Amino acid sequence: MSAPVLTTPAADAVVPGRPTVGQRLTSFMPVIALVVLLAALAVADPGFLTQSSLTAVARTSAPLVVLAAGATLVVLCGGIDLSIAALCSLATVFFALWLPDLGGLTVVAVVAATGAIGALQGLAHVLLRIPSFIVTLGGMSIFAAIALVISDAGPIRVVDRDATNWITLYVGGVVPMSFLVALIVIGVLALVLRLTPVESWIRATGYSESAARLAGSPVDLVKVAAFTVSGACAGLAAVMLVSRNFSGSPTMADNLLLPAVAAIVVGGTAITGGHGSLWRSLAGALVVTLLRVGLPIVGVPSAYEQILYGAIIVAAVALTLDRSKVLIIK
């Protein structure tokens, strides 16, 4: 008869699917960083913590929050979506072109179209067994080119603003409707994950795709769904950008790719998948937005913004990376 196997806290710490001590500490970092950054900006500019300033930050962060929320699901699956910014730019062009014919239905049409495009990328990834990095890198180039062609490489003015007036309102005169919509998106996605088996499927896929398949998880379906949601979120973010800029442009959202990735990793989502949270991506997006707003306040030229994002991404990935999976290409 074999000897009984004794379990120890050390053994429990390495059970797949259970957060490690480092991951638990990482989960608090986005909130800590947000509080510290707010305090630093308040010291640098005592007038920063006013209602008007914080409202402006919330409104500015809304498209980034939505982009990061959708892409977080892909990262949790162990993949990455590099096409979100280019798809968002393309969606602003779609919106400007379709608005005269569709009117108020343009919002639904744009979100549905970008969701379908995201699904196509997901299908290409799972059926052709091409790494998500390659699929979405190619998608980024394709979407950018299509946007340039159909827009004649220039902005398209939006004259009829009735379709986007609702998203420019303020709830209680304080909270921007766009930010409230971003919170609703995260809340709905988080609720679906919590109340269904989808969350366990996503995390299992991110931790170990082969093990998830052996356990009976619908890995391919989960990945396609994640890319679909990511695409739909890019379309919704495009609507927010159009409502703010009154035009569609083939490059309108191109500068949001690095901030979105930074928001995800600053939020503590492991780039190798399996560990992370939509709500922490929200905190990460707010941190990134505060950095964008705060750099001019402390006298740092905006030219250094991309350098800062690059440094943040490298540092955040170094803290959250699961080094047992770095040889796995997803």
C-alpha positions in Angstrom: 0.0 0.0 0.0 1.4 3.4 -1.0 2.2 6.0 1.7 -0.3 8.8 2.1 0.5 12.1 0.4 0.7 15.0 2.7 -0.3 18.4 1.4 1.5 21.5 2.6 1.0 25.2 2.2 4.0 25.2 -0.1 2.4 22.6 -2.3 -0.9 24.5 -2.3 0.9 27.6 -3.5 1.8 26.0 -6.8 -1.5 24.4 -7.7 -2.5 25.6 -11.2 -5.4 28.0 -11.1 -4.7 29.2 -7.6 -3.2 32.7 -7.2 0.3 32.8 -5.8 1.3 35.2 -3.1 3.0 37.4 -5.7 -0.2 37.5 -7.8 -2.2 38.5 -4.7 0.1 41.4 -4.0 0.0 42.4 -7.7 -3.8 42.6 -7.6 -3.5 45.6 -5.2 -0.9 47.4 -7.2 -3.3 49.2 -9.7 -5.3 50.8 -6.9 -2.2 51.7 -5.0 -0.6 53.3 -8.1 -3.9 55.2 -8.8 -4.0 56.7 -5.3 -0.3 57.6 -5.3 -0.6 59.2 -8.7 -3.6 61.2 -7.7 -1.8 62.4 -4.6 1.3 63.3 -6.6 -0.7 65.3 -9.2 -2.6 67.1 -6.3 0.8 68.1 -4.9 2.1 69.3 -8.3 -1.1 71.1 -9.0 -3.3 71.8 -6.0 -6.2 72.7 -8.3 -6.2 69.3 -10.0 -8.5 67.5 -7.6 -11.5 69.6 -8.6 -14.8 68.3 -10.0 -14.2 69.7 -13.5 -10.7 68.2 -13.7 -11.8 64.7 -12.5 -14.8 64.8 -14.8 -12.5 65.6 -17.7 -10.2 62.7 -16.8 -13.2 60.3 -16.6 -14.4 61.4 -20.0 -11.0 61.1 -21.6 -10.5 57.7 -20.1 -13.7 56.2 -21.4 -12.6 55.0 -24.9 -9.4 53.6 -23.4 -11.3 51.7 -20.6 -13.6 50.1 -23.2 -10.7 49.1 -25.5 -8.7 47.6 -22.6 -11.7 45.7 -21.3 -12.2 43.8 -24.5 -8.6 43.1 -25.0 -8.2 41.9 -21.4 -10.4 38.9 -22.3 -8.0 37.9 -25.1 -5.0 38.3 -22.8 -6.6 36.2 -20.1 -6.9 33.5 -22.7 -3.2 33.6 -23.3 -3.3 35.6 -26.5 -3.1 39.3 -27.5 -5.0 41.6 -29.8 -2.8 44.1 -31.5 -5.5 45.3 -33.9 -7.8 47.0 -31.5 -6.6 50.6 -32.2 -6.5 50.1 -36.0 -10.0 48.5 -35.9 -11.2 51.4 -33.7 -9.9 53.9 -36.3 -11.6 51.9 -39.1 -14.9 51.9 -37.1 -14.8 55.7 -36.8 -14.7 55.8 -40.6 -17.5 53.3 -40.8 -19.6 55.4 -38.5 -19.0 58.6 -40.4 -19.9 56.9 -43.8 -22.9 55.0 -42.6 -24.5 57.7 -40.4 -26.4 59.5 -43.3 -28.2 56.3 -44.3 -28.6 54.5 -40.9 -29.1 57.3 -38.5 -29.5 56.1 -34.9 -28.9 52.5 -35.9 -25.3 53.4 -36.9 -24.1 52.7 -33.3 -25.5 49.2 -33.4 -24.2 48.6 -37.0 -20.7 49.7 -36.1 -20.4 47.6 -33.0 -21.9 44.5 -34.8 -19.5 45.0 -37.7 -16.4 45.2 -35.5 -17.6 42.3 -33.4 -17.9 40.2 -36.6 -14.4 41.3 -37.7 -13.1 40.3 -34.3 -14.7 36.9 -34.7 -13.1 36.4 -38.0 -9.7 37.1 -36.4 -10.5 34.6 -33.7 -11.5 32.0 -36.3 -8.3 32.5 -38.2 -6.4 32.0 -35.0 -8.0 28.8 -33.8 -8.7 27.1 -37.2 -5.4 27.9 -38.9 -3.4 27.6 -35.7 -1.7 30.9 -36.2 -0.4 32.7 -33.1 -2.8 35.6 -32.1 0.2 37.9 -32.3 0.6 37.3 -36.0 -3.1 37.3 -36.8 -3.8 40.6 -35.1 -0.5 42.2 -36.4 -1.7 41.4 -39.9 -5.2 42.6 -39.0 -3.8 45.9 -37.7 -2.1 46.5 -41.1 -5.2 45.4 -43.1 -7.6 47.6 -41.1 -5.3 50.6 -41.3 -5.1 50.2 -45.1 -8.8 49.8 -45.6 -9.5 52.8 -43.4 -7.2 54.9 -45.6 -8.7 53.7 -48.8 -12.4 54.2 -48.0 -11.8 57.6 -46.3 -9.6 58.9 -49.1 -6.8 59.2 -46.5 -8.6 62.1 -44.7 -11.1 62.8 -41.9 -14.8 62.5 -42.7 -16.9 65.2 -40.9 -20.0 64.1 -39.0 -22.7 66.8 -39.3 -25.6 64.9 -37.8 -24.8 64.6 -34.1 -28.1 63.2 -32.9 -26.8 59.6 -33.0 -24.0 60.4 -30.5 -25.6 63.2 -28.4 -26.6 60.6 -25.7 -23.0 59.7 -25.0 -22.0 63.3 -24.5 -24.4 63.9 -21.7 -23.5 64.0 -18.0 -25.3 62.0 -15.3 -26.2 64.3 -12.4 -24.2 67.0 -14.2 -21.0 65.3 -13.0 -20.4 61.8 -14.4 -19.9 61.6 -18.2 -22.3 59.2 -19.9 -19.3 57.8 -21.9 -17.6 56.8 -18.6 -20.8 55.4 -17.2 -21.2 53.3 -20.4 -17.6 52.1 -20.0 -18.4 51.0 -16.4 -21.6 49.2 -17.6 -19.6 47.3 -20.2 -17.1 46.1 -17.6 -19.9 45.4 -15.1 -21.9 43.3 -17.6 -18.8 41.4 -18.8 -17.7 40.7 -15.2 -21.2 39.6 -14.3 -21.3 37.2 -17.2 -18.0 35.7 -16.3 -19.0 35.4 -12.6 -22.4 33.8 -13.2 -21.4 31.4 -16.0 -18.6 28.8 -16.5 -17.0 31.2 -19.0 -14.6 32.6 -16.4 -13.2 29.2 -15.4 -12.9 28.3 -19.1 -11.0 31.5 -19.9 -8.6 31.1 -17.0 -8.1 27.4 -17.7 -7.3 28.3 -21.3 -4.8 30.9 -20.2 -3.1 28.8 -17.6 -2.7 25.7 -19.8 -4.5 25.3 -23.1 -3.6 21.6 -23.5 -4.9 20.9 -19.9 -8.1 22.9 -20.6 -8.8 20.8 -23.7 -8.2 17.5 -21.8 -10.6 18.8 -19.1 -13.3 19.4 -21.7 -13.3 23.2 -21.9 -14.4 24.6 -25.3 -11.1 26.3 -25.8 -11.6 27.3 -29.5 -15.1 28.7 -28.8 -13.8 30.7 -25.8 -11.0 32.2 -27.9 -13.4 33.2 -30.7 -15.8 34.7 -28.2 -13.0 36.7 -26.6 -11.9 38.1 -30.0 -15.5 38.9 -30.8 -16.0 40.9 -27.6 -12.6 42.7 -28.2 -13.8 43.7 -31.7 -17.2 44.9 -30.4 -15.5 47.0 -27.7 -13.3 48.6 -30.4 -16.5 49.6 -32.2 -18.0 51.1 -29.1 -14.8 53.0 -28.3 -15.0 54.4 -31.9 -18.5 55.8 -31.2 -17.1 57.6 -28.1 -14.2 59.1 -30.1 -16.6 60.2 -32.9 -18.9 61.9 -30.4 -15.9 63.8 -29.1 -14.2 64.7 -32.3 -17.3 65.1 -34.6 -15.5 63.2 -37.4 -14.2 59.8 -38.4 -10.5 59.4 -39.3 -8.3 56.5 -40.5 -5.8 57.3 -37.7 -8.0 58.6 -34.9 -7.4 55.8 -32.4 -3.9 54.7 -33.6 -2.3 56.3 -30.5 -4.4 54.2 -28.1 -2.7 50.8 -28.7 0.2 51.2 -26.3 -1.9 52.9 -23.7 -4.4 50.0 -23.9 -1.7 47.4 -23.5 -0.2 49.4 -20.7 -3.6 49.6 -19.0 -4.0 45.8 -19.1 -0.5 45.0 -17.7 -0.5 47.8 -15.2 -3.8 46.3 -14.0 -2.0 43.2 -13.2 -3.2 40.9 -16.0 -0.4 38.4 -16.8 0.6 38.7 -20.4 1.0 34.9 -20.4 -2.7 34.5 -19.6 -4.8 33.0 -16.8 -4.5 35.7 -14.2 -6.1 39.1 -14.2 -9.3 41.0 -13.9 -11.5 43.4 -15.8 -11.9 45.7 -12.9 -8.1 45.9 -12.4 -7.8 46.8 -16.1 -10.2 49.7 -15.3 -7.8 50.9 -12.6 -4.9 50.5 -15.1 -6.7 52.6 -17.7 -7.3 55.3 -15.1 -3.6 55.2 -14.2 -2.5 55.6 -17.8 -5.0 58.4 -18.4 -3.8 60.2 -15.3 -0.2 59.9 -16.6 -1.2 61.3 -20.0 -2.9 64.2 -18.2 -0.3 64.6 -15.6 2.8 64.8 -17.7 2.2 68.4 -18.8 1.3 69.3 -15.3 4.7 68.3 -14.0 6.5 69.8 -17.0 7.4 66.6 -18.9 7.1 67.1 -22.7 4.5 65.0 -24.4 7.3 63.6 -26.7 8.4 61.4 -23.8 4.9 59.9 -23.5 5.7 56.8 -25.7 9.0 56.2 -23.8 7.1 56.2 -20.5 4.5 53.7 -21.9 7.2 51.4 -23.1 9.0 51.5 -19.7 5.7 50.8 -17.9 4.8 47.8 -20.1 8.3 46.3 -19.7 8.2 46.8 -15.9 4.6 45.6 -15.5 5.2 42.5 -17.6 8.4 41.7 -15.6 6.2 41.7 -12.4 3.3 39.7 -13.7 5.0 37.3 -16.1 4.5 33.6 -15.5 8.0 32.4 -16.3 7.0 28.8 -16.4 5.2 29.5 -19.7 7.6 31.8 -21.5 8.5 29.1 -24.0 4.8 28.6 -25.1 3.8 30.6 -28.2 0.1 31.5 -28.2 
